[in-house]
Amino acid sequence: MNPVQPYAPLAEDVHFQETPDHLYLGPRANTAAGGQHFIVLQAEPPKDHIIWSLCCFLYSNPLCLGLAALIFSIKSRDRKVVGDLEGARHYGATARCLNIAATIIVCLTVIIAIIVVAVITSQISYGYSYGTYGSRNYGK
């Protein structure tokens, strides 16, 4: 067996493996022997947006977008547990988009409902004060 010396230069045909997306090289650290090492820092784990998906599913769920977002959030969490961070990012991004769409639809629906109720209430009160709906025009 021919062990490689730790500080021996590498041959020209040796190719380095690329750094995965979830890892990045941090600052250099100098060793006591004068060598330099990179500190490998791990990036933030992907978000699965499970709480937001649960809220969209339980409270609003327009067009079943809350259910779809919840399914993608669970898939993202499963991928993260298995170690497939790229798949977890993909499913998490899809869950985020579905949650955004569900939230916008619910907000627009609530705003339109408030406007409709306000207009109907003002029309009823306007008509009542001028005798259209009220009892003031009986006998005329």
ZAVEXRO-107797 format. One record per residue: chain; residue number from 0; x, y, z of N, C-alpha, C in turn; residue in three letters. Coordinates in steps of 0.001 Angstrom, whole numbers. Each point is the difference from the previous one (the first is absolute). Last residue first. Example, Ala and Ser with C-alpha at 12.3 -4.5 7.8 and 13.67 -1.06 7.14 Angstrom:
PT, A, 1, 12850, -2250, 7080, 820, 1190, 60, -770, 1090, 730, SER;
PT, A, 0, 290, -5720, -70, -890, 1190, 0, 900, 1200, 0, ALA;
This chain:
PT, A, 139, -100464, 56414, 401, 146, 1073, -991, -354, -474, -1363, LYS;
PT, A, 138, 260, -2600, 4195, -1173, 846, -77, 137, 1109, -1013, GLY;
PT, A, 137, 4446, -1966, 1795, -1279, -703, 82, -1121, 1020, -62, TYR;
PT, A, 136, 4917, 827, -11, -848, 250, -1159, -1281, -823, 17, ASN;
PT, A, 135, 3443, -194, 3442, -412, 1396, -110, -932, 234, -1189, ARG;
PT, A, 134, 2486, -4076, 1684, -1443, 81, 189, -500, 1432, -151, SER;
PT, A, 133, 4535, -2076, -2572, -558, 179, 1333, -1508, 110, 16, GLY;
PT, A, 132, 3208, -326, -3814, -204, -1276, 673, -761, 139, 1314, TYR;
PT, A, 131, 707, 3832, -2796, -89, -1073, -982, -315, -1336, 673, THR;
PT, A, 130, 747, 4601, 1991, -1306, -619, -114, -112, -1119, -1009, GLY;
PT, A, 129, 3911, 2742, 1638, -824, 711, -957, -1296, -732, -322, TYR;
PT, A, 128, 3272, -1764, 3062, -176, 1381, 437, -868, 801, -970, SER;
PT, A, 127, 1175, -4516, -963, -894, 57, 1155, -252, 1442, 411, TYR;
PT, A, 126, 3117, -944, -3456, -1375, -261, -435, -982, 111, 1147, GLY;
PT, A, 125, 4569, 406, 1011, -379, 1107, -872, -1462, -157, -444, TYR;
PT, A, 124, 1966, -3502, 2469, -245, 1154, 871, -418, 1220, -824, SER;
PT, A, 123, 1126, -3867, -2375, -1188, -259, 814, -304, 1199, 886, ILE;
PT, A, 122, 3928, 142, -2543, -1164, 75, -876, -1291, -225, 787, GLN;
PT, A, 121, 4137, -531, 2237, -245, 1418, -305, -1207, 165, -913, SER;
PT, A, 120, 1350, -4379, 1041, -469, 674, 1209, -284, 1467, -281, THR;
PT, A, 119, 1933, -2521, -3434, -1382, -433, 224, -582, 699, 1229, ILE;
PT, A, 118, 4548, 766, -933, -849, 595, -1035, -1460, -374, 217, VAL;
PT, A, 117, 3218, -1954, 2869, -92, 1444, 238, -912, 672, -1021, ALA;
PT, A, 116, 941, -4595, -529, -853, 218, 1175, -165, 1486, 282, VAL;
PT, A, 115, 2954, -1185, -3441, -1380, -335, -372, -946, 242, 1168, VAL;
PT, A, 114, 4631, 523, 790, -506, 1063, -875, -1457, -261, -377, ILE;
PT, A, 113, 2230, -3311, 2467, -200, 1198, 835, -571, 1137, -841, ILE;
PT, A, 112, 1199, -3935, -2266, -1176, -230, 849, -288, 1216, 878, ALA;
PT, A, 111, 3916, 39, -2637, -1197, 129, -842, -1260, -204, 823, ILE;
PT, A, 110, 4084, -696, 2203, -145, 1419, -346, -1250, 226, -853, ILE;
PT, A, 109, 1143, -4452, 1068, -440, 725, 1196, -219, 1478, -314, VAL;
PT, A, 108, 1784, -2688, -3412, -1384, -392, 284, -543, 750, 1202, THR;
PT, A, 107, 4549, 556, -1113, -868, 662, -970, -1468, -330, 239, LEU;
PT, A, 106, 3163, -2226, 2672, -21, 1437, 312, -897, 757, -961, CYS;
PT, A, 105, 696, -4604, -805, -811, 213, 1202, -85, 1485, 344, VAL;
PT, A, 104, 2775, -1251, -3592, -1400, -262, -332, -897, 265, 1203, ILE;
PT, A, 103, 4650, 294, 656, -488, 1112, -821, -1470, -197, -346, ILE;
PT, A, 102, 2160, -3481, 2322, -140, 1173, 856, -543, 1194, -784, THR;
PT, A, 101, 1020, -3982, -2349, -1158, -198, 874, -243, 1228, 874, ALA;
PT, A, 100, 3845, -14, -2734, -1211, 71, -819, -1249, -143, 863, ALA;
PT, A, 99, 4147, -574, 2117, -166, 1397, -408, -1286, 159, -810, ILE;
PT, A, 98, 1245, -4344, 1204, -460, 751, 1165, -221, 1468, -338, ASN;
PT, A, 97, 1873, -2778, -3295, -1404, -348, 210, -580, 746, 1199, LEU;
PT, A, 96, 4591, 522, -856, -796, 604, -1076, -1489, -298, 163, CYS;
PT, A, 95, 3012, -2077, 3010, -49, 1446, 229, -849, 696, -1058, ARG;
PT, A, 94, 852, -4603, -493, -938, 241, 1098, -134, 1490, 284, ALA;
PT, A, 93, 3213, -1269, -3140, -1339, -229, -542, -1056, 241, 1071, THR;
PT, A, 92, 4462, 187, 1319, -314, 1149, -853, -1394, -140, -615, ALA;
PT, A, 91, 1661, -3600, 2547, -275, 1147, 861, -357, 1241, -804, GLY;
PT, A, 90, 1393, -3909, -2274, -1336, -180, 557, -383, 1170, 906, TYR;
PT, A, 89, 4362, 80, -1738, -967, 30, -1102, -1428, -113, 531, HIS;
PT, A, 88, 3615, -487, 3020, -132, 1396, -446, -1070, 124, -1083, ARG;
PT, A, 87, 1105, -4308, 1454, -734, 707, 1046, -193, 1467, -371, ALA;
PT, A, 86, 2664, -2657, -2791, -1413, -363, -136, -860, 703, 1040, GLY;
PT, A, 85, 4590, 572, 377, -451, 654, -1240, -1474, -323, -257, GLU;
PT, A, 84, 2237, -2050, 3656, -289, 1409, 258, -483, 722, -1252, LEU;
PT, A, 83, 224, -5048, 1981, -64, 583, -1343, -392, 1465, 138, ASP;
PT, A, 82, 186, -3188, 3649, 1291, 596, -320, 63, 613, -1383, GLY;
PT, A, 81, -3636, -2079, 2913, 776, -985, -744, 1393, 531, -333, VAL;
PT, A, 80, -3113, 2870, 2085, 372, -1058, 940, 883, -1040, -693, VAL;
PT, A, 79, -1851, 3442, -2609, 1022, 544, 895, 479, -1059, 977, LYS;
PT, A, 78, -3551, -1038, -2908, 1257, 94, -749, 1126, 518, 887, ARG;
PT, A, 77, -4335, -74, 1845, 502, -1364, -204, 1337, 2, -740, ASP;
PT, A, 76, -2255, 4095, 526, 534, -453, 1285, 559, -1408, -116, ARG;
PT, A, 75, -2174, 1751, -3753, 1247, 723, 248, 642, -444, 1304, SER;
PT, A, 74, -4248, -1673, -1087, 1027, -591, -870, 1354, 669, 219, LYS;
PT, A, 73, -3645, 1838, 2233, 340, -1297, 595, 1052, -714, -845, ILE;
PT, A, 72, -1704, 4007, -1664, 780, 262, 1209, 428, -1296, 673, SER;
PT, A, 71, -2883, -202, -3726, 1362, 331, -409, 886, 319, 1204, PHE;
PT, A, 70, -4548, -842, 836, 624, -1207, -542, 1450, 273, -406, ILE;
PT, A, 69, -2625, 3650, 1402, 312, -885, 1129, 688, -1276, -479, LEU;
PT, A, 68, -1608, 2996, -3232, 1172, 563, 674, 414, -870, 1180, ALA;
PT, A, 67, -3933, -1166, -2259, 1169, -249, -858, 1269, 537, 657, ALA;
PT, A, 66, -4050, 917, 2166, 303, -1438, 65, 1234, -330, -834, LEU;
PT, A, 65, -1637, 4382, -189, 553, -266, 1329, 389, -1464, 158, GLY;
PT, A, 64, -2269, 1458, -3882, 1417, 372, -37, 665, -249, 1350, LEU;
PT, A, 63, -4767, -629, -1645, 848, -1094, 507, 1486, 323, -89, CYS;
PT, A, 62, -3543, 3215, -807, 298, -830, -1165, 947, -1153, 334, LEU;
PT, A, 61, -68, 3064, 3968, -713, 332, -1235, 480, -869, -1155, PRO;
PT, A, 60, 683, 91, 5297, 19, -1064, -1003, -769, 358, -1274, ASN;
PT, A, 59, 408, 1848, 5033, -573, 539, -1232, -167, -1075, -1079, SER;
PT, A, 58, 1543, -871, 4630, -808, 1203, 111, -626, 455, -1309, TYR;
PT, A, 57, 2874, -4007, 538, -1039, -35, 1016, -930, 1212, -35, LEU;
PT, A, 56, 3753, -411, -3086, -886, -1163, -135, -1163, 60, 981, PHE;
PT, A, 55, 3394, 3312, 147, -750, 122, -1253, -983, -1155, -171, CYS;
PT, A, 54, 2873, -193, 3695, -946, 1114, 158, -833, 183, -1263, CYS;
PT, A, 53, 3447, -3202, -121, -1070, -432, 896, -1046, 1096, 177, LEU;
PT, A, 52, 3836, 1048, -2441, -854, -921, -753, -1150, -504, 859, SER;
PT, A, 51, 3284, 2670, 2019, -774, 816, -927, -962, -888, -794, TRP;
PT, A, 50, 3029, -2202, 2765, -976, 737, 813, -901, 845, -890, ILE;
PT, A, 49, 3612, -2398, -2003, -1066, -893, 451, -1065, 740, 803, ILE;
PT, A, 48, 4313, 1063, -2796, -1213, 827, 135, -1198, -820, 483, HIS;
PT, A, 47, 4941, -1030, -931, -1101, -781, -551, -1345, 721, 124, ASP;
PT, A, 46, 5646, 1290, -529, -1230, 160, 779, -1121, -785, -662, LYS;
PT, A, 45, 5587, -926, -6, -1159, 517, -732, -1236, 47, 884, PRO;
PT, A, 44, 4928, 637, 2163, -792, -1079, -606, -1235, 574, -697, PRO;
PT, A, 43, 4687, 2696, 451, -1257, -190, 718, -813, -1108, -658, GLU;
PT, A, 42, 5233, -317, -770, -1026, 1024, -183, -1253, -364, 793, ALA;
PT, A, 41, 5195, -1346, 1167, -1209, -541, -594, -1061, 1090, -41, GLN;
PT, A, 40, 5614, 149, -179, -1192, 373, 747, -1212, -574, -710, LEU;
PT, A, 39, 5626, -757, 301, -1204, -265, -778, -1199, 284, 896, VAL;
PT, A, 38, 5264, 1787, -223, -1029, -449, 921, -1276, -156, -813, ILE;
PT, A, 37, 5264, -356, -1696, -1277, 686, -93, -934, -580, 1040, PHE;
PT, A, 36, 5546, 344, 134, -1166, -864, -159, -1215, 879, -147, HIS;
PT, A, 35, 5845, 185, -216, -1287, 670, 39, -1102, -1012, -253, GLN;
PT, A, 34, 5389, -102, 2184, -931, -336, -1072, -1306, 770, 147, GLY;
PT, A, 33, 3795, 25, 3127, 88, 958, -1089, -916, -311, -1167, GLY;
PT, A, 32, 445, -2181, 4433, 1092, -397, -892, 125, 939, -1195, ALA;
PT, A, 31, -3462, 483, 3233, 1265, 265, 679, 1187, -338, -900, ALA;
PT, A, 30, -4555, 1436, -2423, 374, -1008, 981, 1350, 368, 617, THR;
PT, A, 29, -4216, 3023, -2278, 1415, -364, -43, 293, -1018, 1088, ASN;
PT, A, 28, -4625, 1264, -2871, 575, -130, 1334, 1456, -440, -159, ALA;
PT, A, 27, -4203, 2592, -3133, 1165, -876, 123, 492, -4, 1435, ARG;
PT, A, 26, -5288, 810, -1355, 1311, 661, 46, 1125, -1027, 133, PRO;
PT, A, 25, -4195, -2136, -2079, 35, 1162, 874, 1378, 633, -17, GLY;
PT, A, 24, -3059, -3176, -3544, 1280, 187, 661, -32, 1294, 802, LEU;
PT, A, 23, -4350, -3179, -943, 817, 1019, -650, 1254, 212, 817, TYR;
PT, A, 22, -4712, -3494, -826, 1248, 300, 687, 723, 1107, -743, LEU;
PT, A, 21, -4083, -1835, -1592, -318, 366, 1375, 1258, 252, 842, HIS;
PT, A, 20, 170, -1393, -4664, -643, 1308, 114, -234, 420, 1442, ASP;
PT, A, 19, 4173, -3288, -1167, -1458, -15, -171, -589, 1392, 249, PRO;
PT, A, 18, 5011, -759, -1894, -696, 182, 1263, -1504, -37, -240, THR;
PT, A, 17, 3532, -2684, -3181, -546, 1332, 238, -759, 27, 1320, GLU;
PT, A, 16, 4301, -3167, -1103, -1451, -36, -49, -519, 1399, 310, GLN;
PT, A, 15, 4849, -1024, -2305, -699, 211, 1259, -1501, -49, -226, PHE;
PT, A, 14, 4272, -2466, -2662, -1067, 1006, -105, -722, 90, 1341, HIS;
PT, A, 13, 5033, -1774, -2163, -952, -108, 1097, -1012, 1141, -111, VAL;
PT, A, 12, 3993, -770, -2822, -1246, -604, -459, -1042, -157, 1109, ASP;
PT, A, 11, 4557, 1766, 620, -757, 889, -876, -1366, -580, -370, GLU;
PT, A, 10, 2355, -1254, 4736, 315, -166, -1411, -928, 888, -834, ALA;
PT, A, 9, 1333, 1413, 5039, -845, -947, -723, 417, -60, -1458, LEU;
PT, A, 8, 3152, 1133, 4516, -789, 598, -1090, -767, -1084, -742, PRO;
PT, A, 7, 1184, -435, 5261, 602, -257, -1309, -861, 650, -1086, ALA;
PT, A, 6, -624, -316, 4951, 305, 1283, -627, 668, -165, -1355, TYR;
PT, A, 5, -1484, -3811, 2694, -1054, 1011, 129, 305, 1311, -710, PRO;
PT, A, 4, 1634, -4891, -1761, 421, 923, 1052, -1017, 1156, 91, GLN;
PT, A, 3, -1170, -5003, -1637, 336, 1323, -532, 369, 893, 1172, VAL;
PT, A, 2, 510, -5578, -332, -803, 1128, 495, 498, 1316, -594, PRO;
PT, A, 1, 156, -5238, -1471, 799, 1192, -156, -796, 1204, 472, ASN;
PT, A, 0, 278, -5763, 521, -839, 1171, 0, 886, 1238, 0, MET;
